[in-house]
Amino acid sequence: MKPYYEHAGITIYHGDCRGILPAIDNSAPIFADPPYGETSLEWDTCCEGWLHGVTSTCLWCFGSFRFFMANAAEFSIWEFAQDVVWEKQNGSGFTVDRFNRVHELVTQWYRGKWSDLRHEVPRSPVKNWKRAHRTENRGATPHRGGITTAPWQDDGFRLERSVIYERNCHTPSGAEHPTQKPIQLLQRLISYSVHEGEVAIDPFMGSGTTLLAAKQIGRKAIGIEIEEKYCEIAAKRLSQEVFDFA
C-alpha cells in the first residue's frame, strides 16, 4: 500500500481507516478523534466498526459522554484507564437552553497488563514551593485495586490535573479542519504513552495535528485520512520545518 506522504518517520495514508488499519502494523498507541455523530453536518457521521481492526494495546479517544454511551459495545472489549477533560475557552454553541459546553472528553483504554504499557507520570512543579526536608508515607493508589502506602519525598512536583485547559482552534483563520485539536494537548498525551523515537497512530488524521505534535517531540507517526484535501493540508503542515536559531 503506497503512502500519500512519507518523510522523516511520518507517514500519511489516504483512505478509510477501516480498510487501512488491518493492512498495516497498528500495534502502536492510537490517538483517535472520530466523528461523534451529534450534528446534522455532513462530516459528522459515526464511523461504525473502526475499532474492530485495531490491534494496539493502548487507545486514546476523543469524544462526548453521549458518543461513548452510544458506542459502549465497541469499547467493551477494552479496559478503561482514565479520562482527561479538555477545557476550551468557549462552547460549541449547539444549544441555548443548557449549560454552555466548554469541554470534550479524552479517554484512555488498554488491553493486557497496565504495567506493560508506557505511562510517563505527568508531573508539574508547584508554584511558590518551599522544600520539605522529610520523607513521609503517603497513600499511593495503583491503577486498579486497593490503596497501598509507599515512601514519598516532597520534591516540589505534583501530579498534573486531569482537567487541561488549551484554547481551541478556530476555523477558518486559525484552523484548517472543523475539529482541529491544539498541538499542546496532543503532545501531552503522546508524551505520556509513546517512547521517544517510537510511533503514534491517528486513524482520523484531519489536518495532521497529531502527526505534527509527534514530530515536534521526537516521535514517529502514522496518519490515516479519508478526505484527500486534508491529506494535502497535513502534508504541507509537516513539510514546514521548524528551525532552531538557538
CORJO-V372838 format. One record per residue. RES is the residue in one letter. PSI is psi in degrees with one decimal (999 if undefined). OMEGA is omega as a letter, one per 30 degrees, with the letter a starting at -180 (NA if undefined). D_FIRST is the distance of its C-alpha to the first C-alpha in whole Angstrom. Layout:
res:RES psi:PSI omega:OMEGA d_first:D_FIRST
res:RES psi:PSI omega:OMEGA d_first:D_FIRST
This chain:
res:M psi:124.0 omega:a d_first:0
res:K psi:126.9 omega:l d_first:4
res:P psi:151.7 omega:l d_first:6
res:Y psi:-34.9 omega:a d_first:10
res:Y psi:140.8 omega:l d_first:12
res:E psi:119.2 omega:a d_first:12
res:H psi:132.5 omega:l d_first:16
res:A psi:44.6 omega:l d_first:18
res:G psi:3.2 omega:l d_first:16
res:I psi:128.9 omega:a d_first:15
res:T psi:136.7 omega:l d_first:12
res:I psi:132.7 omega:l d_first:11
res:Y psi:134.9 omega:l d_first:9
res:H psi:119.2 omega:l d_first:10
res:G psi:-175.2 omega:l d_first:11
res:D psi:126.4 omega:a d_first:13
res:C psi:-24.9 omega:a d_first:13
res:R psi:-24.4 omega:l d_first:14
res:G psi:-29.1 omega:a d_first:11
res:I psi:-40.5 omega:a d_first:9
res:L psi:-46.8 omega:l d_first:11
res:P psi:-17.3 omega:a d_first:12
res:A psi:-6.0 omega:l d_first:8
res:I psi:167.6 omega:l d_first:9
res:D psi:105.2 omega:a d_first:12
res:N psi:35.0 omega:a d_first:14
res:S psi:-11.8 omega:l d_first:18
res:A psi:161.2 omega:l d_first:19
res:P psi:138.9 omega:a d_first:21
res:I psi:137.6 omega:l d_first:20
res:F psi:103.8 omega:a d_first:22
res:A psi:138.9 omega:l d_first:21
res:D psi:70.8 omega:a d_first:23
res:P psi:160.4 omega:l d_first:23
res:P psi:136.7 omega:a d_first:25
res:Y psi:-21.6 omega:a d_first:28
res:G psi:36.2 omega:a d_first:29
res:E psi:-5.8 omega:a d_first:33
res:T psi:175.3 omega:l d_first:33
res:S psi:6.0 omega:l d_first:33
res:L psi:144.9 omega:a d_first:31
res:E psi:-38.6 omega:a d_first:28
res:W psi:-13.5 omega:a d_first:25
res:D psi:62.9 omega:l d_first:27
res:T psi:126.0 omega:a d_first:26
res:C psi:138.4 omega:l d_first:25
res:C psi:90.3 omega:a d_first:22
res:E psi:134.9 omega:l d_first:23
res:G psi:8.5 omega:a d_first:21
res:W psi:-26.6 omega:a d_first:19
res:L psi:-16.3 omega:a d_first:20
res:H psi:-28.5 omega:a d_first:20
res:G psi:8.9 omega:a d_first:16
res:V psi:128.6 omega:l d_first:18
res:T psi:-4.2 omega:a d_first:19
res:S psi:154.0 omega:l d_first:20
res:T psi:-0.5 omega:a d_first:24
res:C psi:128.5 omega:a d_first:24
res:L psi:125.1 omega:l d_first:24
res:W psi:130.5 omega:a d_first:26
res:C psi:125.1 omega:l d_first:26
res:F psi:150.9 omega:l d_first:28
res:G psi:174.7 omega:l d_first:30
res:S psi:166.4 omega:l d_first:33
res:F psi:-40.3 omega:l d_first:36
res:R psi:-41.9 omega:a d_first:35
res:F psi:-46.4 omega:a d_first:32
res:F psi:-34.6 omega:l d_first:32
res:M psi:-41.6 omega:a d_first:35
res:A psi:-26.4 omega:a d_first:33
res:N psi:27.7 omega:a d_first:30
res:A psi:-36.5 omega:a d_first:32
res:A psi:-40.0 omega:a d_first:31
res:E psi:-31.1 omega:a d_first:27
res:F psi:-7.3 omega:a d_first:28
res:S psi:-19.5 omega:l d_first:31
res:I psi:-4.1 omega:l d_first:29
res:W psi:156.8 omega:l d_first:29
res:E psi:135.7 omega:l d_first:32
res:F psi:129.6 omega:a d_first:33
res:A psi:-55.2 omega:a d_first:33
res:Q psi:166.3 omega:l d_first:35
res:D psi:142.6 omega:l d_first:35
res:V psi:140.4 omega:l d_first:35
res:V psi:119.9 omega:l d_first:36
res:W psi:113.9 omega:l d_first:35
res:E psi:129.2 omega:l d_first:38
res:K psi:172.5 omega:a d_first:38
res:Q psi:-14.3 omega:l d_first:41
res:N psi:168.9 omega:a d_first:41
res:G psi:175.9 omega:a d_first:40
res:S psi:-25.9 omega:l d_first:38
res:G psi:25.7 omega:a d_first:41
res:F psi:-28.4 omega:a d_first:40
res:T psi:160.9 omega:l d_first:43
res:V psi:5.7 omega:a d_first:47
res:D psi:19.4 omega:l d_first:49
res:R psi:172.8 omega:l d_first:47
res:F psi:142.7 omega:a d_first:46
res:N psi:109.8 omega:a d_first:44
res:R psi:108.1 omega:a d_first:41
res:V psi:30.3 omega:a d_first:40
res:H psi:162.2 omega:l d_first:37
res:E psi:152.4 omega:l d_first:34
res:L psi:144.9 omega:l d_first:33
res:V psi:112.8 omega:a d_first:31
res:T psi:146.0 omega:l d_first:31
res:Q psi:134.7 omega:a d_first:29
res:W psi:154.4 omega:a d_first:28
res:Y psi:165.1 omega:l d_first:28
res:R psi:150.5 omega:a d_first:28
res:G psi:-147.6 omega:a d_first:29
res:K psi:131.6 omega:l d_first:32
res:W psi:-36.0 omega:a d_first:33
res:S psi:-18.6 omega:l d_first:34
res:D psi:-12.4 omega:a d_first:31
res:L psi:145.6 omega:l d_first:29
res:R psi:130.5 omega:l d_first:29
res:H psi:90.8 omega:l d_first:32
res:E psi:115.7 omega:a d_first:33
res:V psi:120.0 omega:a d_first:37
res:P psi:108.7 omega:a d_first:37
res:R psi:148.1 omega:l d_first:40
res:S psi:151.9 omega:a d_first:42
res:P psi:147.4 omega:l d_first:46
res:V psi:131.5 omega:l d_first:49
res:K psi:137.2 omega:l d_first:51
res:N psi:37.2 omega:a d_first:54
res:W psi:137.8 omega:l d_first:54
res:K psi:125.8 omega:a d_first:57
res:R psi:131.5 omega:l d_first:56
res:A psi:118.1 omega:a d_first:57
res:H psi:63.8 omega:l d_first:59
res:R psi:158.9 omega:l d_first:58
res:T psi:131.9 omega:a d_first:56
res:E psi:165.2 omega:l d_first:56
res:N psi:119.5 omega:l d_first:55
res:R psi:150.2 omega:l d_first:52
res:G psi:125.9 omega:l d_first:51
res:A psi:113.7 omega:a d_first:47
res:T psi:118.0 omega:l d_first:45
res:P psi:174.2 omega:a d_first:42
res:H psi:-43.9 omega:l d_first:39
res:R psi:147.8 omega:l d_first:41
res:G psi:-163.0 omega:a d_first:44
res:G psi:-179.2 omega:a d_first:47
res:I psi:133.3 omega:l d_first:49
res:T psi:167.2 omega:l d_first:50
res:T psi:148.1 omega:a d_first:51
res:A psi:150.9 omega:l d_first:50
res:P psi:141.7 omega:a d_first:52
res:W psi:126.1 omega:l d_first:51
res:Q psi:122.0 omega:l d_first:52
res:D psi:104.4 omega:a d_first:52
res:D psi:11.9 omega:l d_first:50
res:G psi:5.7 omega:l d_first:50
res:F psi:150.8 omega:l d_first:46
res:R psi:160.1 omega:l d_first:45
res:L psi:138.8 omega:l d_first:42
res:E psi:150.7 omega:l d_first:41
res:R psi:150.9 omega:a d_first:41
res:S psi:-5.7 omega:l d_first:39
res:V psi:115.4 omega:a d_first:39
res:I psi:123.7 omega:l d_first:38
res:Y psi:123.2 omega:l d_first:39
res:E psi:135.4 omega:l d_first:36
res:R psi:137.5 omega:l d_first:37
res:N psi:163.8 omega:a d_first:34
res:C psi:132.2 omega:a d_first:32
res:H psi:143.7 omega:l d_first:34
res:T psi:150.8 omega:g d_first:33
res:P psi:-11.8 omega:a d_first:33
res:S psi:-37.6 omega:a d_first:34
res:G psi:-1.8 omega:a d_first:33
res:A psi:155.1 omega:a d_first:30
res:E psi:10.9 omega:l d_first:27
res:H psi:142.6 omega:a d_first:26
res:P psi:-21.6 omega:l d_first:28
res:T psi:31.4 omega:a d_first:28
res:Q psi:132.7 omega:a d_first:27
res:K psi:156.1 omega:l d_first:28
res:P psi:137.9 omega:l d_first:30
res:I psi:-41.0 omega:a d_first:28
res:Q psi:-35.9 omega:l d_first:31
res:L psi:-46.3 omega:l d_first:31
res:L psi:-36.2 omega:l d_first:27
res:Q psi:-37.8 omega:a d_first:28
res:R psi:-41.1 omega:a d_first:31
res:L psi:-42.1 omega:a d_first:29
res:I psi:-44.0 omega:l d_first:26
res:S psi:-35.9 omega:a d_first:29
res:Y psi:-37.8 omega:a d_first:30
res:S psi:-10.6 omega:a d_first:27
res:V psi:126.0 omega:l d_first:25
res:H psi:151.5 omega:l d_first:26
res:E psi:132.8 omega:a d_first:26
res:G psi:-9.1 omega:l d_first:23
res:E psi:-174.0 omega:a d_first:21
res:V psi:140.9 omega:l d_first:18
res:A psi:143.4 omega:a d_first:19
res:I psi:133.7 omega:l d_first:16
res:D psi:107.1 omega:a d_first:17
res:P psi:-11.0 omega:l d_first:16
res:F psi:69.0 omega:a d_first:18
res:M psi:-33.7 omega:a d_first:18
res:G psi:-128.2 omega:a d_first:20
res:S psi:8.6 omega:l d_first:21
res:G psi:21.3 omega:a d_first:20
res:T psi:-42.1 omega:l d_first:23
res:T psi:-42.4 omega:a d_first:22
res:L psi:-40.9 omega:l d_first:19
res:L psi:-41.0 omega:l d_first:22
res:A psi:-43.8 omega:l d_first:25
res:A psi:-43.8 omega:a d_first:23
res:K psi:-41.5 omega:a d_first:23
res:Q psi:-20.5 omega:l d_first:26
res:I psi:18.7 omega:l d_first:27
res:G psi:28.5 omega:l d_first:25
res:R psi:154.8 omega:l d_first:22
res:K psi:166.8 omega:a d_first:19
res:A psi:151.3 omega:l d_first:17
res:I psi:129.6 omega:l d_first:13
res:G psi:144.4 omega:l d_first:14
res:I psi:132.0 omega:a d_first:12
res:E psi:132.5 omega:a d_first:14
res:I psi:-24.1 omega:a d_first:15
res:E psi:122.2 omega:a d_first:17
res:E psi:-32.1 omega:a d_first:16
res:K psi:-32.6 omega:l d_first:19
res:Y psi:-28.6 omega:l d_first:19
res:C psi:-41.2 omega:l d_first:16
res:E psi:-43.0 omega:l d_first:18
res:I psi:-45.4 omega:a d_first:21
res:A psi:-42.1 omega:l d_first:19
res:A psi:-38.6 omega:l d_first:18
res:K psi:-41.4 omega:l d_first:21
res:R psi:-41.1 omega:a d_first:23
res:L psi:-24.9 omega:a d_first:21
res:S psi:-12.7 omega:l d_first:22
res:Q psi:92.5 omega:a d_first:25
res:E psi:145.8 omega:l d_first:26
res:V psi:122.3 omega:a d_first:29
res:F psi:136.9 omega:l d_first:32
res:D psi:101.2 omega:a d_first:35
res:F psi:-0.6 omega:l d_first:38
res:A psi:999 omega:NA d_first:40
